[in-house]
Amino acid sequence: MTFLGAALVMVILRDMFHTIWHPTRHGGLSRLVMTGMWRLSSHLRIRRRAAGLAGPLGMVCVVSVWALTVAVAWALVYWPHMPEGFSYSAGLVPAEHAGPVDALYVSLVTLATLGLGDIAPAAGWLRIVGPLEALVGFALLSATVAWILGIYPALARRRTLALRLSHVRGGVTTRELDSDGGAALLDSLASAVSVITVDFLQYAESYYFYDGDENTSLPRQIGHAVSLAELAESAHHPDVRLAAMMLRRALGDLATVLDERFLHTGGDHGRVFASYASDHGNHMRPEPTHQGESDASSAGGEERER
């Protein structure tokens, strides 16, 4: 039982490490919890309200699972050695306080670094294990704070990009785009898209946060970036064509990350973005980026929607 408890502690520490500090493919447990909350919200009747809570509640559930599992795991370490391995304060009968509930109590007190001292490790190696659990509790608290402080700036960057795209929508003509200013605009959008791609790699759980407002919803606005890139590819200005190519590549990287990590459509980039919009309760319908957009561009937008 002691070895089982130690193994559970290592599993949680590994999950914390791969979720927060080395997020190559999500932590396994955190991924299951966040995905489960997201899928559950998609089946509720009031989708937007439920989806809006999926991300924050998912994080709360992940941290709660981490803390509860660590507490139970350390209780499994303590329980086989109670009462002989522990000292008890006056008034407590050791034989009456040596059950699983008492072991869990000791574990919770130690994990929370309360240090009540009514039941304390007395055996040599248990006196070392107790402070180690307190260190794990401190690490859990620090990891939670770091996680929150990392995800919410990532969400702000995502929503800022969506808002910029909503400003561009319908406000850029072909002539304006085919200029130095158009090249600068496309270049800045490509840079912002690349930052969002890195955010999804570093803070994958941010995917499960729903953006209720249309103008700040990247799933709803990303189609405008695709339309801009396609429109600029036929520009006369060489810098605009180069910036359009960079934007298309940045969008391709974003689509690849979204598909590999979350959507698993196996389709082209247009299908991935449409699936991304659908998964967040939207239907991607790219609007014209300028007055009099060509029929070919419109047809391309309709094909991406399909």
N, C-alpha and C positions, 0 to 999 in steps of 0.2 A: 504493500500500500504506500509505503514511503517513496518507493521508486516511481509509482504511478503519479503521485503528487508532484514529484520533481519533473517528470516528463511533461505534465500539464503546464507547469510554470515555463518550461522551455518553449513549448508550443506557443504560448501567449507572447512571450518575449520575441520570438521569431516573427509572429504576426504583426506586432507593434513595429518592429524594425523594418519589415518589408512594406508596411503601410505608410510610414511617415518618413523614415530616413533613407530607405533604399527601395522606392516604389517601382520595381521593374515590371511586375505583373499583378499588382495589388497584393495585400496580405490576404491569404486564403479565407480566413474567418470574416474579416471586415468586408471582403468582396461579397460573400454570401449574404451577409446582413444587409448591406446597402442595396444590393440587387433585389433581395426579397422585399424590402420596404418599397422600392420603386415599382416593382411589379404589382404589389398589393394595392398601391395607390392608383394604378392604372385601371384596376377593376372596380374601384368604388364609383358610386354614381356621380358625386360632385367631384369630377376629376381635377379641376384646377385647384380647388382648395386642398384636396388630399395630396396632390402632387407637390404643392407648395410646402407641405410639411414633411415630405418624404426625406429630403436631404438632411435637415436639422434633426428630425427624429431618428434617422438612420445613424447619424453620428452619436447621438445619445445612447442608442441601443448598442453600438459597437463598444463604446467606452464602458457601458454597464456590463456587457458580456466579458470584456477584459478583466474588469475589477472583480466580478463575481467568480470567474473561473480561477483567477489567482488566489482569491480568498479560500475557495473550496480546495484548491490544490495544496495550499500550505496547511490547511486543516488535515488533509490526508497524511501529511508529513508528521504532524504533531500527534494525531490521535493514537497511533500504536504505542506511543511512549508516555501516555498519561495513565495514572498519576505519578509514577515513579520518577519520571524525568522532569517534573515541574515542582516548583515551590508554591505553596498556597498561603494566603494571608490568614491571620487568626480569625476564627469563626467559620471557615470553610472546611468541610470534611472532604479530603481528597478523593475518597472512594465514590462520593456522591457527585463529583464534578470531573468525571473522566470520560464522558460520552462524546459523541460526534458534535452535539450542539456546543459543548464546552470547547472542543477543539476549534470549531468555527468561530466562536467568540474570541478566543485567543488570537486566531488568525486575523480577524477583522480589526481588533484593537492594535495589533502590531502593524498591519498594512496601513492603517490610518495614522500611525505614529502617535497614538493617544498616550500610551505608556501608563495605563492604570495600575498595573503591578499587583493586582489581586491574585492573578495566576501568571507566573513567569517561568521561562525555561530555567532549569537548574543544572541539567546534564551539560558536560563540556561542549559537545558539538551542537547541541540545541541552542546554547548561548551565542553561538556564531550564526546559526541559521536565522534566529530572530531578527537581528539587525539587518541581515541580508534582505529579509522580507520588507522591512521598513524602507530600504533603499529601492526596492522594486516599486513600492507604493509611491515614493517620491518620483521615480522615473515615470510612472503611469500618469501622475499629475502633470509633470513637465511635458510629457508627450501629448497629452490632451490639449494643453495650452498652445503648444507649438503647432498642432494640427489645425486648431481653430484660427490661429493667427496666419497660417499659410493659405487656408482654403478661401477665406473671405476676401482677401486682396485679389486672388485669382478670379473669383466671381465678379469683382468690381472691374477687372480688366476685360473680362468677357462681355459684360454689359456695356462697357464704354465703347468697345468695338461695334456692338450691335447698334448703339445709338448713333455712332458716326455713319454707319451704313444707312440708317434710316434718314439721316440728313442728306446724304448723297442721293437717295432714291428720288428720281424725278427731277433732280435739281442740277444735273450736269448734262450739257449738250455735247454733241459730237465735236463741235468746233472747240469748245472749252477743254475737252478731254485731249484733243490733239495739240497739246502745247506743253511748255515747260511745267506749267502748273498742274496739268494732268499727269505728267510723269511723276511729279512730287507726290501727288495724291495717291497714285497707284503704289508707289514705293512705300509710303507710310502705311497703307493698308496691308501690303505684303508683310511688313515688319510686325504689325499688330497681329496678323493671322499666325505668324510663326510663334509669337509669344503665347498665344492661346494654345497652340499645339503643344508647346513645352508644359504649359499649365495642366493639360490633360494627362501628360506623362507623369508629371511630378505630383499632382493632386487629382488623381483619377476620380476620387469620390465627388469632386465638384460637378461631374457630369449629372449626378442625381439631384441637383438643385434646379428647381423649376423657376423660370422667369415669366411671371404673369403678364407683365406689360409688353405689348407687341413691339414697341420701339426699342426695348432693351433685351429682347429675346434673340439671341444669336441663331437658334434654329430657324426662326422666322425671317431673319434678315440676311443670312449667309448667301442666299440666292442672288442678292443684289451684287455681291462681290464677284460671283461667277459671271453675271451679266456684264459687269464692267470690264472684267478681264477679257471676255470674248469680244466685246465691242472695240477695245483698245488694240487688239491684235492686228486690226486692219488699218491702224492709224498711219499717217505719213511721217510723223515725227519719230525718228529712230529711238530716242530715249523713252518715248511712250510705249513703243513695241517691246523694248527691253523690260520696262517696268511691268508691262502686262504679262510677259513671260514669267517674271519673278513672282507675280501674284498668283498665276496659275499653278506654279510649282508649290507655293506656300499652301494654296488651297488643296492641292493633291496630297501634301504631307498631312494636313489636317484630316482629310477624308480617310487616309490610310490608318491613322491612329484611331479615329472614331470607329472604323469598321473592325479593326483587329481587336480592339479592347471592349467594345460595347455592342455593336450592332450585328456583326457577322453576316452581312448580306452577301458578300462575295461578288458584288456588282461593281459597276463603274462609279466614278465620283459623283455624278448626278444622282444616281440611285442611292448612294450613301447619304448625301445631304437631304434627299427627300425622306429617307427613313429616319434620319436624325430629327427632322422637323415633325414627322408623324409620331415618333416616340415621345416627344415633348408636347404633344397635343396640338400641333400646328399642321397646316398643309402648305407646303412651300409653293408659292406662286410668285416668282420674280416679276416685278413690275418694271416698265420701261425706265431706263436711266436718263432718257432725254426725250424731248418731243420729236415724234416722227421716227422712232426706231424702226429699223428695217424689218420686213416680214421674216427674213431669215433668222434674225436674232430672236424674234418672238417665237418662231417655230422651234428654235433650239431650246427656249425656256419651257415650252410645252412638252418637248420630248424629255427634258430632265425631270419634269413633274411626274410623267408616266413612269 
